[in-house]
Amino acid sequence: MCYIIGISKALVSIGRSSLMVSLALAVSCSSKNCVRKHDKGKVPLPLNTQTLLTSKASLGKSDAIPAADKLKKTDTETFCLSDNPNLYPNKINKLKRIAKVEEKKQAIVLLHGLHRLSYDFATMEVVLKEEFPHATILASTSLNKDSTGKGGLMSFVSPTTSRCITDQAKSVYEEIKAKLPGRHIVIVGHSQGGLRGFALIKNHVADLKGEDIHINHLITIGTPWKGAPVMEHMKNIKQFQEKFNEIESTLDRVEKNYAKAVIKYFFKFMPELAQAWPSLYQLAVSYFIKSKCPGAEALDPQSDFIREVSTALQTMDLPITAIAGVLTDFSSLFDRFPSINKEELDKLNATYAGLIGCKKNSEHDMLLPVDTQHAEGCTKSNFKRIKVYGACHGNKVGVTVKKGISELNNREVIQRVVESIKATFYENKEEVSMEPPQSCSSAA
């Protein structure tokens, strides 16, 4: 008898367990409302408690749960909403890039520096073509130097030295008018090229508008807005030599005959004469610069052109972004640098900074102080200033510097240019979209 009672209780217990399993499976695997696929004939695992409490699709009216007992819907579960498509929609915020300037009308004009070539922009041009595939990119060639000239004073003569900056701007105007009809333009100018772009806007913006050509933004890189202090060495070569002699031996330890290379960096033509006959050089070159090289003479901080720039800059409506390179340490210029003690290196860096017109501890790009690159003192409201550390003015400081640090090849400088152009041609608008609910398929 005891055995019979025991068997009866066991059967009742098994029956109850079977009923509970059946109910759980019925709730978790309704062919209409199943949220998970499984193989036919295989039993899926039941949904967890939170899903059972929150998934209305799997509960009938009689199964309603009091509001106080409901748990919050989580982002980790997928809910079947086929019976009510407006239940728990997913709100998505997206930023959409909208063209402020029609893409086929976008253009970027690149202006090289003093006694340089359009090829200087080769690295940047590749990036710009990738970032702005619809834009026309024009690296101005009308003022390229003749790279075949060798030796003598005349080797320094090129369109950007022999022509005043105002005349250079007129050449760029003619080039743009012929090649970029109906375009909206961002100008990117390096060094003297930034001043050329400024002169273009100042003197020809109305003419360009008459041709349905519009300049939207000027971006300058390493541009001497207040002139290049190194130009003043022409007036007092003896004083320059006295200072330079203090670091000459240290420079030659960096590399054999490096001091001579740095002298040539300062005095672009006949540097030997500058060292041997400073007084004669000073007279001859000063006359030569004024009579044959008005484009170079204009970079003197005391020139009429720089004074005109200072006045006109304050009233120009066009937005300007001035990017300044900053690199003040000789040990950062080369992949290999000799062992020079800290005291000697500090003296080298400080003396050199003084030679290019910097005050003590001032920042520069190995040719121009940041003060002039940023037009310090200008209170124009839409004049934006950016510094890029680790970027030097050109690809040489006497000798070739390591790859990627010259301003036109520096990754961050290029990125800053890209960002500025994007802000000119495009704007980001936030869009709110509702992701449609997931549809549910019947279990196999």
N, C-alpha and C positions, 0 to 999 in steps of 0.2 A: 504493500500500500504506500509506504514512504517513497518507494522508488517511483510509483506512478505519479504521486503528488509532485515530486521533484522534476520529473519529465514534463509535467503539465506547466509548471512555473517556467521552466527553461523555454518551452515552446512559446509561451506568452511573451517572454522577454525578447526572444528572437523576432517574433511578430512585430512587437513595438519598434525594435531597432530597424527592421526592414521598412516599416512605414515611415520612420523618420528619414532614412536614406532616400526613399522614394520621393518624399516631399522636397528634400534638399535638392535632389537632381531635377525635379520638376521646376523648381524655382530657378536654378542655375542654368538649365539647358532647355529652354523653350525654343522649339524650332523656329518660331517667328521672331523671337527677341534675343536669340543667342548672340553674345558679343564676342565669342571666341570660336574659332574653327577647330574641329577635331575629326579624326577618322571615324567613318561609319562603324558602329559596333563597339567603339571604345568609349568608356565612361570618362567624361572630363572631371577635373577636380571642381568642387563647389566653389562659388565666388566667396570672397571673404565677407566678414560681417559688415564692414562699412559699405560695401557695394550693395549688399542685400538691404541695408537700411536706407540707402539713398537712391537706388535705381527704381523709379516709379514704373518703368516699363515692365518689370518682372513682378509687380505686386498688383493684385486685384483690389476692388473696393473694400472687400471684407478684410483685407490685410493691411489697411491703412494704419500708419504708425503715428502716435501722438506727436505733435510738433516738438514738444520738449525733449523727446527721445531721439530726434533725428540728428545725424552728424552732418558736418559741412562737406559739401562736394569737394573733392581733391582734384589736382591736375594730373594725378598719376593713373587715373582710371579712364577708360573709354566707355562712354555711355551711348546706348542705342536710343536715338530720338526720332525714329521713323514715325511714331504715332503722333508726335508733336514737334515739328521742325523748328519751332521758336524757343524750345526748351534748352537752357544753358548754351546759348551761342558763344563762340569764341571771338572776343574783340581783339583785333590786331592793329597796332599803330605802325605805320610804315612811312619812311621818308622817301619822297619821290623827287628826283632831280628834274627841274623844269628849266628849259632854256629861256633866258631873258632876251638873248639875241638869237635869232634864227640861225641854226647851225651852219647852213650853207653860206651865211654871210659873215661868219666868224673868220678873223685873220689875226696872225701874230707876226710882228715885224721885229727882227733881231738886228741890233746895231752894235758893231764891234768897236773896240777902243782905238786910241791913238797909235798910228803906224802899225796897224794889225790887219787881220783878214777875217772874212766871214766864216772861214773854216773853224775859227775859235769856238763857234757854237755847235760843232758837230755832235758832241755828246748830248748836249741839252736838246738839240733838234730831234734826235731819235726818241727821247722820252716824250717830247711835246706831240710828236706824230702819233704815239701810242695813246696818250691821254686825250687828245683832241683830234680824232680821226677825220672829222668833218671840216676842220678849220684849214685854211690856206696858210702855210708858214713860209715867210719870206725872210731869208737871211740876206740882208742888203749887201750887194757886191759893188755898187757904184763907186765906193771909196776904198776898195782894197788896195793895199800897198803893192808895189812891184817887188816881189821877193827875190829878184835876180840881182839887185843892186849890191855892190860890194865895195867897202872901204870908202874913206874920204867923207867930207861933209855932205856931199850930195846923196850918200846912201841913206840919210835920214829923211830925205825929201819924199813925201808921198801925199796923196790927196788929203789925208787927215792932218798933215803938218803944214803943207803949202797953201791950204785954203782955210780961210777963217771959218769958225763953226757955223756962222749964219749962212755962208755959201754952201757948206756941207749939208745943212738942213734943206736947202733948196734942191740939191741933188736927190736927196731921199724923197722929198715931196714929188718930184717928177717920176721917180721910180715907183712910188706907191700909186700915183695917178694912172700910170700905164699898166700896172700889173694887178691892182686890187680894186677895180671899180665896184661901187655899191657895197663895200665891206664895212664892218665894224671892227676896229683894230685895237689890240693891246700892243704897246711898244715895250720891248725889253732892251735896255741899253747897258752895256758894260763900260765902265770907266768914262772916257770922253764921249762914248756913244750915248750915255745918259743925258749929257748936256746937249748933244746933237738932237736927241728926241725932244728935249725941252724947247730948243730953238724952233724945231719943226712945229710944235704945238703953238708956241707964242706967235709965230709969223705966218703960219699957213693953215691953221685950223678952219678959218672961214672959207678959204679957197677949196679945201677938201670937202667941206659940207656942200659947197656948190656943185661938187662932183658926186654928191650922195655918198661920200666917204666920211666915216665918223671915227674919231679916236676916243676910246672909252677909258683908257687907263695907261699910265706910264709907270713901268717898273725899272728901277735903276739898281745896278750891282756895282759896288766899289766905285761910285761916281764922285769926283771931287767938286761937290756943290759949292764949296767955299775956296776952291782952288787947290793946287798941289804944292804944299810947302817945299818939296824938293826942288821946285823951280827956282827958288830963291838962292840956291847954291851958286847959280850962274853969276850972281852979283858979288859973291865973296868966297872964292874958291880957297883962298888961304885959310880962312876960318874953318872951312870944311875939312881941309887936309889936317889941320892940327888935331881935330877931334878924331878923324879917321885913323891917324897914326897910333892912337891909343889901343885900337883893336886889330890892327893889321896883322900882327904876329899870331894872334888867336885865330883869325880867319884862315891863315895859311896852315894852321894845325887841323882845321876842319877838312881841308882839301888842299893839295898842292896848288899854289898860285891862285887860291880862291880870292885873295884880297884884290887882285887885278880884275877878276870877274865881277866883283861887287862894285868896283869903281866904274866899270863899263855899264853896270846896271843903273847907276846914277847919271853918268854922262854917256849918252847913247852913241855919240860919235867922237872919234879921236880922243879916247880917254888918256892915251899916252901923253898927249900934249897938255892935258889938264894937270897931270902929275909933274911933268918936266918944266913947263912954262905956265904956271897958273895965272900970272898977270896978263900975259899975251892971250892965253886961252879965254880969259874973262872978257877982254875987249872984243876979240874976234867973234866969239860965239854969241855974245850979247847982241852984236850987230847982225850976225847971221840969223839968229832967231827972230828978231824983229822984222827983218827985211824979207826973209825967205820962208819963215815958218810961223805965220800968224795963228795957225791952229794949235801949235804948241805954246806960243806966247800967251794965248788966251787963258791958259791954265795957271798962270801966275796969280797968286791970291790978291795982288794989287791991280790986276788988269781991269780995263773998262768993262770987258765982257762979264767977269765975275761980279762986279758991282751991279751990272744990269740984271743978272740972274737973281741976286739977292733981293732986289726991289720987285721984280716981276713975279717971283715965286710966291710972294705973300698974297697976291691977288688972283692967281690962277685958280679957276674953278675945278679943273680936272683932278681926280684923285691920283695921288702919287704914292708908290711904295718904294722906300729906299732900303735896300739890303746891304748891310755892311759886313765884310769879312773881318774876322779877328784871329790873328795868329802872331804872337809876340815872342816866341821862343825858337831860337835857331835849332835847338835839338829836336824840334818837331818837324823840321823841314825835310829831313832825309831818312831813308830806311836805315842807313848806318851812320852813326855819329861817334866821333872819337871820344876818348876819355878825357874830359876837361873838368877840372874841379868846379864846384858850385860858385865860388867867388869869381872865377874867370868868366864863367858862363853868364852870371848875373851882370857883370860889367859889360860883356859883349852885347847882351840884350838891351841894357839901359842906354849905352852909348849909341847903338844903332837907332833906337827909338828917337833919341834926340836928333840924329842926322836926318830923319824923315819928317821932322817937325813936331814930334810929340813932346808933351810935357812929361815929367817923371811919372811913371806907372800908368801912363795913358795907353789906351788900346789902339791897335792899328792892324793892317793886313800885310805888313812888310813893305808897303809903299805909301799908303795914305792913312792918316789918323781917322778913327771912327767919327771924330768931330766933324770933319768935312764930308765924309760919306753919308752922314745923317743930317747934314745942313743944320747943325745945332744952332739954335737961336731963331729958326723959322717957326712962326706960330700958326702957320696954315693949318686949319682944322682937319682937312682930309689928307694930311701928309703922315703916312704910317711908317714907322721905323722898326727894322728887324735886324738883329745881330745873329751871325752864324759863326760859332767858335770852331777853330780848326781849319779855316779857309784863308788862303793867302791870295794876293792880288792876281798874280799870273802863274804860268807854269815854270817860271824861272825866278830865282833870287840870286842873280849872278850865274848860277848853273841850274840845271833842271831839278826841280823838287820831286818828291815822291808822288806817285800816282794818286789822284783823287782829292788833292787838297787845294788845287787852284780853283778860284771861284766859279769858273764856268764848267768845271768838271766835278765839283763837290756835290755829293748826293743831297745834302740838306739844302744847299742853295737852290738846286734844281727843284726840289720838292716845294720849297717856299714860293718859287716862281709859279709852279703848277697850281698851288692853292690860291694864289692871288688871281690867276687867270680864271680859275673855276668860279671864284666869287664874283668876277666881272661878267662872265657869260651865263652863269646858271644861278638858280636859287633852289633851296630845298623846301618843299612843302609837306606838311604832315598829313597823311591820309589815314582815315579810320575805316577798316573793313571788317565785316563779320564773316568768319570762316563758316561755311555751311556744315551742318551736323553730319556725322558719319552715318552712312546708310548701313543697314544690317542685312546680311544675306542669310538664307535658311541654312541650317546645319545639314551637312551631307548625310 
